Every structure is written in structure tokens, then in C-alpha cells.
Amino acid sequence: MPWAVVYYKREDGSIPVEEFLGDCPVKVEAKMQAVLSAVADAPPPSFSGGGMWEAMHGDMTGYYEVRVNGPKREQFRLFCLLERDPPGLGEPLIAVITGMRKAFMTKFGKADYDAVRVLGDEYKATSPRRIAT
Amino acid sequence: MLVYENDEVNKLAADTTYRERRLIERMRDPEFKAEYLRAQSSIAQVDAVMRSLDNLREAAGISKAQLARQIDKNPASVRRLFTSEVNPELKTIAAMAYALDAELVVQPRKSRRRMRRRARTPRGKRAAMA
């Protein structure tokens, strides 16, 4: 059964991933959407996403990321949570929380990941889940 | 856990298609659409290769750990490969294919083969064939 792809919406109505995607090069955005569609059609534990979908580890365990390279040696990431039985929604979801970009051969800092987790924690603290509709 | 009460509860349950609607809108941009379709094809091929290898492994009755040992890899890393937790390297894919008595083949798409055949066929003969 395909999973739904949803965007997390903050209490103020903003949709972090939409803002992020709006700033991405068109080709990067398209590629990221194609990865999301593939994973939604064949969610874990199937192999899916063409190698551009990976589980995260360490402090980010529980998150999955879409990893796409862009022009000018820039790298783009979407951070997602998977929920088999999300409260109040009744179908399995890929919740896209937010995205970040960085230069090739650099790393996101702890503060960057902390910011992602803040949004993810906000999402997980709502019942039913607050998503863009 | 924060529980918010509002009239949107039922709507939320039913409406998870916001992203789909946005995707349909974005597909109106030819550049977006072309790249989306290109990426979709590429992803489908990589996924198909990995799933085929996993099917071959299962058909051969070989566990992921056994396959890992055959290609000198850590069992956990092979398990992660098949569950899409890490990006597979081509040389690992080739090694797994060899261990499973299979091989990777790259071939022209059917549409390209048709075009090439058409280009080689003289016009008169094409008309006779039609």
C-alpha cells in the first residue's frame, strides 16, 4: 500500500519544507519529489529511492533524509519522519519536516540538526498531526 | 502531547493530498517535469536492480549474512543495503550479482532500439512493411 507524503505545518501556518523547496533549483526540487514519490510507492523495508533515500543515525536516529546534489557543488537534504499509524490520520505517512542545503565536503553543525529536531518534535507533539492541507 | 481540537480533524484525516496537488502544479513547469520524469526513471532502475538481487537471494535460499560473507562485507551493511538505509555502490552490486550467479546488463531502451532500427530501414521498405 502506498504511503501518503505530507508536509509538516507549524502552528503559525508556515510550511518549512515548502519554503525550503521554493528556494531550491528546479532540477533539485524535481529530483527530491521523485525520490519522495518512489519511497511512498514502495516504503521501507523495500529498497526504494534509488540510493537517494537513507536512514539517519546518531542524534538523528528515526529520521530519514532525501539526499540530492545540486549545481555549483551544493548538496540538498530533506528530513522526514515515517509513521505507520499517525495519530488522527489513519494511514501511514512520510512526513516531510524541513530541508537544508550545504556546500560539498562540508557538514551540517549540531545547531542545524537541533533545529530539524525541534521541528520534528513539534510535529510529533501534535495529535492529530498538523500537516499542510 | 499537545492535542488540538478543531473542525479540521476529519478534513486532516481525509486530506493528505496537499503535496500531490502541489506536485501536479509543479509539473506544469516543463523543466520541472522533464527532470522529475528523468529522476523517476533513474530511481526505478536502481530500485529494480536492488529488488531483483534481493529476489535472487531469496530464491537461492541465501541469507543476507551469508551473501555478505560471500562478498567479504559486513552482514549489517548488506542488510542496510537491502532496506535502503545506505546508498549502494556499483561495485558492491556487481559483487552481489556475481555471488548470486547473475550479471548486470545495460541495454538501450526499447524506444531507442526502435528509432535505430527505423533509421536503418530504407523508406521504401518501411512503406512496404506498413
Interface residues (C-beta under 8 A of the other chain):
Chain A: A4 V5 V6 Y7 E18 V26 K27 E29 A30 K31 Q33 A34 V35 L36 S37 A38 V39 A42 P44 P45 S46 F47 S48 G49 G50 G51 M52 W53 E54 A55 R67 G88 L89 G90 E91 L93 V96 A125 T126 S127 P128 R129 R130 I131 A132 T133
Chain B: M1 L2 V3 Y4 E8 V9 K11 L12 A13 D15 T16 T17 Y18 R19 E20 R22 L23 R26 D29 E31 F32 K33 A34 E35 Y36 A39 Q40 S42 I43 A44 Q45 V46 D47 M50 R51 D54 R80 L81 F82 T83 S84 E85 V86 N87 P88
